[in-house]
Amino acid sequence: MDKLDKIYVFDGFCGANPKSQKKVRFIHEMAWQQHFVTNMFIRPSTSDDLNTFEPDFTIINACSQVNEDWERQNLNSEVAVAFNIEKKCAVIFGTWYGGENKKGIFSLMNYWLPMSTPAMLPMHCSANVGKGGDTALFFGLSGTGKTTLSADPHRYLIGDDEHGWDDDGIFNFEGGCYAKTINLSEQNEPDIFRAIKTDAMLENVAMEQDGNDSNNESFVPNFFDTEKTQNGRVSYPIHHIDNFFRPQMAGHPENIIFLTCDAFGVLPPVSKLSPGQAMYHFLSGYTAKVAGTERGVKEPTATFSGCFGAAFMTLCHTRYADLLAEKMKKHGSHAYLGMVHFILYQLL
């Protein structure tokens, strides 16, 4: 990167609660990836935030570089995402996927928060809150409906993907949302569709000529074109959702919903879980991989991902399960297992 004429630096924050907020710095070679993290992380609100900024962690995104020794190192590809916690630095090689930036910091939060005093629970979930202050969490892997279900026009959105649970309640890690765009329309997901405006950024989305432009100079996105990939995405600042919850922090959750994409018809539509059952499903993280969530997946495939996010959980999964059990018992939270394609808000 030292040979580039221009690089991009973003300083921002991860975590809405000042008690556990982390200062993060990103260094990019691509302007669009810089825009991505500007959307997805919490932006400094004053010039003083920048003048006194000392990062807790720095990520260098060298996406155009590859790990040429990947076969000798017994890795799966030339892509590499390497973290050195002691040196407070990470490097991303060989992938142009914007999501690697946010998931890298999420993995670090999953390491830091449970070891803090008092311990905090990091979660791969979305969250919203009702007008009466009742908070709900939606756990699930990519493609299981976290973003869609949390963007409820009758409730306030806290966040769509990454949250923490501490002694004060729930707080968002991020400053934006990262939604799948496959088959997106204003009819099926109005809030997400309307969030695509100035500052939103489309990724892996096909473009076509605008039929309303007689000069054929304008292009519009085609969310139904999946010839290249089904993993089309849009990142946008959370304030693009009209009813986002401005504090980005809310009380302890009343309801916790584990979302599963059971493509094999084994599970009932909705199940209320005992504390023991909740821990079982949290640790097993059963769902089905569907097209568009991972490279090479074209048909539903059963999978288990502990804590509904095993790839990002850097400590033993039982550590997160113990924290979840303790907090559910202390605050009287209810747990449910829900199929993605059923309406769950009757529970709230």
FIZA-480758 format. One record per residue (C-alpha): residue in three letters; z, y, x. Coordinates in steps of 0.1 Angstrom, whole numbers, plus 5000, padded with zeros to 4 digits. Layout:
N
BALO   type     c3     c2     c1
BALO    ALA      Z      Y      X
...
This chain:
348
BALO   type     c3     c2     c1
BALO    MET   5000   5000   5000
BALO    ASP   5004   5023   5030
BALO    LYS   4966   5025   5033
BALO    LEU   4962   5039   4997
BALO    ASP   4953   5075   4992
BALO    LYS   4977   5077   4963
BALO    ILE   5007   5058   4950
BALO    TYR   5028   5064   4919
BALO    VAL   5066   5066   4917
BALO    PHE   5087   5064   4886
BALO    ASP   5125   5068   4885
BALO    GLY   5142   5058   4853
BALO    PHE   5170   5039   4837
BALO    CYS   5177   5004   4823
BALO    GLY   5204   5002   4797
BALO    ALA   5214   5028   4770
BALO    ASN   5251   5024   4776
BALO    PRO   5261   5047   4805
BALO    LYS   5289   5023   4814
BALO    SER   5264   4997   4826
BALO    GLN   5232   5017   4830
BALO    LYS   5211   5009   4861
BALO    LYS   5189   5033   4880
BALO    VAL   5155   5017   4887
BALO    ARG   5126   5029   4908
BALO    PHE   5090   5016   4905
BALO    ILE   5063   5021   4931
BALO    HIS   5027   5013   4919
BALO    GLU   4992   5014   4932
BALO    MET   4978   5016   4896
BALO    ALA   4982   5046   4874
BALO    TRP   4981   5025   4842
BALO    GLN   5010   5004   4854
BALO    GLN   5030   5035   4861
BALO    HIS   5023   5046   4826
BALO    PHE   5035   5012   4814
BALO    VAL   5070   5016   4830
BALO    THR   5072   5052   4817
BALO    ASN   5068   5038   4782
BALO    MET   5091   5009   4787
BALO    PHE   5121   5023   4805
BALO    ILE   5145   5051   4797
BALO    ARG   5132   5083   4810
BALO    PRO   5154   5109   4828
BALO    SER   5163   5136   4803
BALO    THR   5170   5165   4828
BALO    SER   5158   5176   4862
BALO    ASP   5193   5169   4875
BALO    ASP   5188   5132   4868
BALO    LEU   5159   5132   4892
BALO    ASN   5174   5155   4918
BALO    THR   5204   5132   4923
BALO    PHE   5186   5099   4917
BALO    GLU   5196   5070   4940
BALO    PRO   5181   5038   4927
BALO    ASP   5202   5007   4922
BALO    PHE   5170   4987   4926
BALO    THR   5134   4993   4936
BALO    ILE   5103   4973   4926
BALO    ILE   5071   4976   4946
BALO    ASN   5041   4965   4925
BALO    ALA   5013   4955   4949
BALO    CYS   4992   4938   4922
BALO    SER   4960   4938   4942
BALO    GLN   4976   4918   4971
BALO    VAL   4980   4880   4968
BALO    ASN   5001   4854   4985
BALO    GLU   4976   4835   5005
BALO    ASP   5001   4808   5016
BALO    TRP   5009   4797   4981
BALO    GLU   4997   4761   4985
BALO    ARG   5016   4756   5017
BALO    GLN   5047   4770   5001
BALO    ASN   5042   4745   4972
BALO    LEU   5038   4773   4946
BALO    ASN   5017   4772   4914
BALO    SER   4993   4801   4922
BALO    GLU   4987   4830   4945
BALO    VAL   5009   4852   4923
BALO    ALA   5044   4859   4936
BALO    VAL   5073   4879   4923
BALO    ALA   5099   4881   4951
BALO    PHE   5134   4896   4947
BALO    ASN   5160   4904   4974
BALO    ILE   5192   4913   4956
BALO    GLU   5210   4922   4988
BALO    LYS   5183   4946   4999
BALO    LYS   5180   4959   4963
BALO    CYS   5142   4955   4964
BALO    ALA   5114   4934   4949
BALO    VAL   5077   4930   4954
BALO    ILE   5051   4918   4929
BALO    PHE   5019   4903   4943
BALO    GLY   4987   4891   4926
BALO    THR   4993   4899   4889
BALO    TRP   4980   4928   4870
BALO    TYR   5002   4920   4840
BALO    GLY   5024   4949   4831
BALO    GLY   5051   4927   4816
BALO    GLU   5061   4916   4851
BALO    ASN   5077   4950   4857
BALO    LYS   5100   4949   4828
BALO    LYS   5109   4912   4830
BALO    GLY   5118   4916   4866
BALO    ILE   5145   4942   4858
BALO    PHE   5156   4921   4828
BALO    SER   5162   4891   4851
BALO    LEU   5184   4913   4873
BALO    MET   5204   4925   4842
BALO    ASN   5209   4888   4834
BALO    TYR   5224   4885   4868
BALO    TRP   5245   4916   4870
BALO    LEU   5261   4919   4835
BALO    PRO   5279   4886   4831
BALO    MET   5296   4891   4865
BALO    SER   5308   4926   4857
BALO    THR   5344   4934   4846
BALO    PRO   5347   4930   4817
BALO    ALA   5318   4906   4814
BALO    MET   5288   4917   4793
BALO    LEU   5262   4894   4776
BALO    PRO   5225   4902   4783
BALO    MET   5202   4888   4756
BALO    HIS   5165   4881   4751
BALO    CYS   5165   4894   4715
BALO    SER   5155   4923   4693
BALO    ALA   5180   4943   4673
BALO    ASN   5182   4966   4643
BALO    VAL   5209   4982   4622
BALO    GLY   5212   4989   4585
BALO    LYS   5221   5021   4568
BALO    GLY   5256   5008   4564
BALO    GLY   5260   5001   4601
BALO    ASP   5254   4963   4599
BALO    THR   5237   4952   4631
BALO    ALA   5214   4921   4633
BALO    LEU   5200   4903   4664
BALO    PHE   5168   4882   4665
BALO    PHE   5166   4857   4694
BALO    GLY   5133   4841   4702
BALO    LEU   5106   4834   4728
BALO    SER   5073   4853   4730
BALO    GLY   5053   4850   4698
BALO    THR   5082   4840   4676
BALO    GLY   5085   4873   4657
BALO    LYS   5112   4894   4675
BALO    THR   5092   4926   4675
BALO    THR   5077   4921   4640
BALO    LEU   5110   4913   4623
BALO    SER   5130   4941   4640
BALO    ALA   5105   4967   4629
BALO    ASP   5117   4967   4594
BALO    PRO   5110   4999   4574
BALO    HIS   5143   4995   4556
BALO    ARG   5164   4993   4588
BALO    TYR   5167   5013   4620
BALO    LEU   5152   4998   4651
BALO    ILE   5175   4995   4682
BALO    GLY   5150   4976   4704
BALO    ASP   5124   4948   4703
BALO    ASP   5132   4926   4733
BALO    GLU   5161   4931   4757
BALO    HIS   5197   4940   4748
BALO    GLY   5233   4938   4760
BALO    TRP   5265   4931   4742
BALO    ASP   5296   4947   4756
BALO    ASP   5330   4957   4742
BALO    ASP   5314   4987   4724
BALO    GLY   5287   4967   4707
BALO    ILE   5250   4963   4711
BALO    PHE   5228   4984   4734
BALO    ASN   5191   4985   4742
BALO    PHE   5180   4979   4778
BALO    GLU   5146   4996   4773
BALO    GLY   5130   5029   4762
BALO    GLY   5100   5014   4746
BALO    CYS   5084   4984   4729
BALO    TYR   5059   4958   4740
BALO    ALA   5042   4942   4710
BALO    LYS   5015   4915   4706
BALO    THR   4983   4929   4690
BALO    ILE   4965   4897   4680
BALO    ASN   4951   4902   4644
BALO    LEU   4970   4935   4642
BALO    SER   4963   4957   4611
BALO    GLU   4980   4984   4592
BALO    GLN   4984   4961   4563
BALO    ASN   5002   4933   4581
BALO    GLU   5023   4953   4606
BALO    PRO   5022   4990   4596
BALO    ASP   5049   5003   4619
BALO    ILE   5034   4988   4650
BALO    PHE   4999   4997   4640
BALO    ARG   5009   5034   4635
BALO    ALA   5028   5034   4668
BALO    ILE   4994   5031   4686
BALO    LYS   4988   5068   4693
BALO    THR   4989   5092   4722
BALO    ASP   5010   5077   4751
BALO    ALA   5007   5041   4737
BALO    MET   4989   5018   4761
BALO    LEU   4967   4989   4752
BALO    GLU   4966   4959   4775
BALO    ASN   4942   4929   4773
BALO    VAL   4926   4943   4741
BALO    ALA   4888   4942   4735
BALO    MET   4870   4974   4727
BALO    GLU   4839   4979   4706
BALO    GLN   4817   5008   4696
BALO    ASP   4830   5030   4668
BALO    GLY   4807   5024   4638
BALO    ASN   4815   5059   4625
BALO    ASP   4802   5076   4657
BALO    SER   4765   5083   4652
BALO    ASN   4762   5090   4690
BALO    ASN   4776   5057   4700
BALO    GLU   4799   5073   4725
BALO    SER   4832   5063   4711
BALO    PHE   4850   5030   4713
BALO    VAL   4878   5015   4692
BALO    PRO   4901   4985   4697
BALO    ASN   4892   4952   4681
BALO    PHE   4925   4933   4676
BALO    PHE   4907   4903   4662
BALO    ASP   4885   4897   4693
BALO    THR   4903   4870   4713
BALO    GLU   4874   4858   4734
BALO    LYS   4891   4868   4767
BALO    THR   4927   4862   4757
BALO    GLN   4950   4860   4727
BALO    ASN   4977   4878   4746
BALO    GLY   4967   4914   4737
BALO    ARG   4996   4938   4740
BALO    VAL   5005   4974   4733
BALO    SER   5034   4993   4750
BALO    TYR   5047   5025   4734
BALO    PRO   5078   5046   4736
BALO    ILE   5104   5036   4710
BALO    HIS   5102   5070   4693
BALO    HIS   5068   5060   4681
BALO    ILE   5086   5040   4655
BALO    ASP   5096   5065   4628
BALO    ASN   5129   5049   4620
BALO    PHE   5141   5041   4655
BALO    PHE   5179   5044   4660
BALO    ARG   5182   5074   4683
BALO    PRO   5216   5064   4699
BALO    GLN   5201   5030   4710
BALO    MET   5236   5016   4707
BALO    ALA   5252   5001   4676
BALO    GLY   5283   4981   4665
BALO    HIS   5289   4944   4670
BALO    PRO   5264   4922   4651
BALO    GLU   5271   4909   4617
BALO    ASN   5242   4884   4617
BALO    ILE   5225   4866   4646
BALO    ILE   5192   4848   4639
BALO    PHE   5176   4823   4662
BALO    LEU   5138   4823   4656
BALO    THR   5118   4792   4662
BALO    CYS   5081   4785   4658
BALO    ASP   5085   4749   4647
BALO    ALA   5048   4738   4645
BALO    PHE   5058   4702   4637
BALO    GLY   5077   4707   4604
BALO    VAL   5109   4692   4617
BALO    LEU   5133   4720   4608
BALO    PRO   5142   4735   4574
BALO    PRO   5131   4771   4567
BALO    VAL   5165   4786   4571
BALO    SER   5198   4771   4583
BALO    LYS   5233   4786   4585
BALO    LEU   5249   4774   4617
BALO    SER   5284   4765   4626
BALO    PRO   5298   4778   4659
BALO    GLY   5290   4745   4675
BALO    GLN   5255   4743   4661
BALO    ALA   5249   4779   4672
BALO    MET   5257   4770   4708
BALO    TYR   5235   4739   4706
BALO    HIS   5205   4758   4695
BALO    PHE   5211   4787   4718
BALO    LEU   5213   4763   4748
BALO    SER   5183   4742   4738
BALO    GLY   5161   4771   4727
BALO    TYR   5137   4749   4708
BALO    THR   5103   4763   4698
BALO    ALA   5066   4755   4701
BALO    LYS   5044   4772   4726
BALO    VAL   5014   4787   4707
BALO    ALA   4981   4801   4719
BALO    GLY   4984   4835   4736
BALO    THR   5019   4831   4750
BALO    GLU   5011   4812   4783
BALO    ARG   4980   4805   4803
BALO    GLY   4963   4773   4793
BALO    VAL   4981   4769   4760
BALO    LYS   4956   4764   4732
BALO    GLU   4974   4740   4708
BALO    PRO   5011   4740   4697
BALO    THR   5033   4723   4723
BALO    ALA   5070   4716   4718
BALO    THR   5092   4733   4744
BALO    PHE   5128   4740   4751
BALO    SER   5138   4773   4768
BALO    GLY   5176   4777   4773
BALO    CYS   5191   4809   4758
BALO    PHE   5156   4816   4743
BALO    GLY   5145   4830   4777
BALO    ALA   5151   4804   4805
BALO    ALA   5126   4820   4828
BALO    PHE   5147   4852   4830
BALO    MET   5182   4837   4831
BALO    THR   5194   4838   4867
BALO    LEU   5228   4822   4861
BALO    CYS   5238   4789   4847
BALO    HIS   5229   4789   4810
BALO    THR   5264   4778   4800
BALO    ARG   5277   4812   4813
BALO    TYR   5256   4830   4787
BALO    ALA   5265   4805   4760
BALO    ASP   5303   4809   4767
BALO    LEU   5299   4847   4764
BALO    LEU   5280   4844   4732
BALO    ALA   5306   4820   4717
BALO    GLU   5335   4843   4727
BALO    LYS   5319   4874   4712
BALO    MET   5308   4857   4680
BALO    LYS   5344   4844   4674
BALO    LYS   5360   4877   4683
BALO    HIS   5337   4898   4660
BALO    GLY   5331   4873   4632
BALO    SER   5293   4872   4637
BALO    HIS   5273   4847   4616
BALO    ALA   5244   4826   4631
BALO    TYR   5213   4813   4614
BALO    LEU   5183   4793   4625
BALO    GLY   5151   4806   4610
BALO    MET   5114   4796   4609
BALO    VAL   5092   4824   4620
BALO    HIS   5070   4824   4589
BALO    PHE   5097   4828   4564
BALO    ILE   5113   4861   4552
BALO    LEU   5148   4863   4567
BALO    TYR   5161   4896   4555
BALO    GLN   5177   4879   4525
BALO    LEU   5204   4870   4549
BALO    LEU   5212   4906   4559
